[in-house]
Amino acid sequence: MSEWKPLGLLEMTPLNPAFRDDQHGVYDRLRSQCPVHRDEMAGEFIVSRHADVRATLSDRTLWRGADHAEEAAFLPRSIIAQRRNPEEGPKSILFMDDPDHARVRPPLAQAFYARVAKFRPDVEAIVDATLAKLDGRDGFDVLADYAIPIPIDAIAAILGVDHDRLDDFRTWSEGVIQSLNPLRSPEQSKAMETAGAALEAYILAAMVDRRRTPQDDLVTDMVRLQADGAPLSDSEIMYNLISLLVGGNLTTTDLIGNAIWLFLRHPEERAKLLADPTLIAGAVEETLRYEPPVDITSRIASRDMEIGGCPIRDTQAMAFLLRSANRDPDAFPDPHRFDIARKGAPHVAFGGGAHICIGAPLARLEAQVAILKMLQRFPDMRLADPDALPAWRALPFFHGLERLDVRTA
Ligand code: HEM
């Protein structure tokens, strides 16, 4: 029998058939045989068990910023190499460390959470308007026609994008998503840069405008907090508002798409949900556990440490396999069963600790409304081709469908 070798981080993408065709077989073996190991090619430690992932992500003393990583760490180094201005440090909370992270995230979170708390009627209106466009059609693509537009329209409403700029905003939103695609073509890179520059200019102009004429939106909240003494620069506000867009669109799209796909494949769970719509919150959590939209997150060791007995030195990088942790049998009995009434351990789809996803409450709200309303509106919805393999997108480290064709008549 040939010796089993764990796959490296860069081999665990849908571009590699050995991974694509047996993803959970790969994760199951990693957790049981090699739960923490050093991938020399990527220069990362790979952590796959739920207990190790949860405990390490909760450690607020670890670093997130790429600049702390040793030279051998491929992903942090490529983030630095892609910066437009090499002198510039991170402006987005995604890659900030304390004390900056503890300065910038709280006012942003305060304003954003207050908006999300009163946003349900707006989400319902956005979902209803998107559903109305599907009326009278025998079939459609759940991604293009539903799961993609909803999160873009939701974040546009939170930011207060002017109606006459909504189409531009949608184009820019799709353009900046390319920043998540390491394999983008030259045309996609160009579109990304054009969209990024247009968005930056738009948000900066909106900040100037809201200082003069306050509105009921997040841009106004942020410039008001700044005027009241929150220690935020204009560019920090601007980059973090754009981060909400980049962090929240594709991920929420994939959560909605993955959920609809799961319900079409699990008619008994769909019937359970339709019989008792109060199960929707649990159904979204189970989708986040079972098919989470983000594969990995990362930290950098701020001291010599160990995980599960494996020594890790200061400045070495760690990648946490969220999708593996979410199927760990030590945390979730019968982990490969999709069960919307499941109780027990929390999933790690949103990461953890100081950097836990700031957008989680919005993603949950959008997904709960969008999934339930779609399943209720189309009780006879089915896969257009029940025998076709799911069309997973080839984007590394994100997990969602390229398209999902359904029939409703
Ligand atoms: C299902 C949808 C989503 C998933 C699965 C997801 C997943 C994640 C994950 C795994 C992280 C890293 C956490 C860590 O390292 O501990 C993260 C961070 C982040 N997410 Fe999300 N996200 C989603 C939706 C959103 C939304 C809707 C927004 C904004 C509106 C958003 C904005 C962000 C931002 C700004 C961060 C960085 C937070 C920080 O570093 O302090 N995400 N997300």
Residues whose N, C-alpha, C, O or C-beta is under 5 A from the ligand:
A	BS01	HEM	I93 L94 S243 L244 G247 G248 T251 T252 L255 P293 V294 T297 S298 A349 F350 G351 G352 A354 H355 I356 C357 I358 G359 A360 L362 A363
